[in-house]
């Protein structure tokens, strides 16, 4: 079984994209609601911010 050579720069780019997307998901699901509750943002604004973060995560 032979393995084909892969481009290490492409792998690094994919890993960076994966980590950035995971960071956006973590921020939108855990960090954003906690911060919003702490500073007193309304739920509709929190949901809008969460949606914006998730859209940003899918564009990465």
Secondary structure, DSSP 8 states (H G I E B T S, - for coil): -------HHHHHHHHHHHHHHHHHHHIIIIIHHHHHHHHT--HHHHHHHHHHHHHHHHH-
